[in-house]
């Protein structure tokens, strides 16, 4: 994270996590398939990094303790990025953003019916 932004955010962060790009890409695929939830979600690298970081913390007892995560925790993940680079998205996820959005629409239609 860039210097000025980190100086502003650092005092508010209890448990920073760094993770390799491969984990963010894995979270992108997980969201696209709907395996994280029933609905397929479109998320770019930055957006999926939140899910990847949360997964990493939940699997690591020390990080889970520092972050105060337990069976009663509530976590809000905010997805602010879609497929900002369609070619990169397709390379990382293995399908196009349009196909994920199409399956998302099908899921919505099925859930209404």
N, C-alpha and C positions, 0 to 999 in steps of 0.2 A: 504494500500500500504506500502511496506517495507520502512524503514527509509532512506537508501541511495538513492533510486529511488525517493522518495517523495521530498527530499531536492533538487534534481536536477530539478524536474518537477514543484514544487510548484510556483516558481517565474513566470512561464509562463502560469499559469492557472487562468482564470478570475472567473470561476463559477464551482467549484467542486461539484459533486453530488454523494451522496451515495444512494444506493437503495437496497431493500431486494432481496434475491435470487429469490423469486417468480416472481418479475417483469422481471428479466432476462429470466427466464424459459418461461414466457408468450410471451416475444419477440421472443424467439426461435420458439415457436409454430406458432406465427404470420408469421415469415419469412418462415417457412417450408410449410405453407399452401398457401403462395403467397398472403395473405391478405394485407401485407405491400406494395407489388408490384404484378404485374401479375405473375412474374416468382417465383417459389418456390426456396428458398435459404437455403443452409445448413449452420448453424452457431451454434457454441458452446456457452457456458455460457459467456465467456469473450467477444466474438464477438458480441453477442446479447445485452450485457449490454449497448453498445453505443446507440442502438435504444431505449432501455428501459429508459435510462437517458434522451435522447432527448424528448421522449414522456412525461416523468415526468415534464421536464422543460416547455414544451409547454402548459401543463395544469395548471401551477402555474404562475400566473401573476407576482409575485415578482421575481421569478427565470428567467422568460422569459425576464423581463426588464434588470436584471443584465447581462444576456447572450446576450443582444441586439438582440433578436430573434423577427422578425416581418414578415409580409407577403412578404417582399422583401428579406429575408435572404436566403442564400444558405448554405447548410450543407453537408459536406462530411463525411460519415460513412465508416470506413474501417473494413472489415471482415477478420481477420487474423487467424481464428480458425474454423475448422470444428468439426466433431464429434470425438474428441480426445479420448473419452471414449464411445465406442458404446453402452454399457449397460446403462450408465447414460443418454446418449442422448435419447435412446428409452424410458427410464423411464420418462424423463421430457417432451418429445414432444409427446409421445404416438404412435410413429411409428419409423421404422428404418431409419438410414441415407441412406441406399441403396434405400429405397422406395422414399425418398425425391429426391435423385439424379435421379431416374428413371422418376419421374414426371417432373423434371427440363429438362431432355433430351426430353421428350415428348413435353413440352412447346416450346423448341427450334425448334424441328422438325415442329411443327404446325406453328410457327411464320415465318419459311422459306417458307413453302408451300403457 
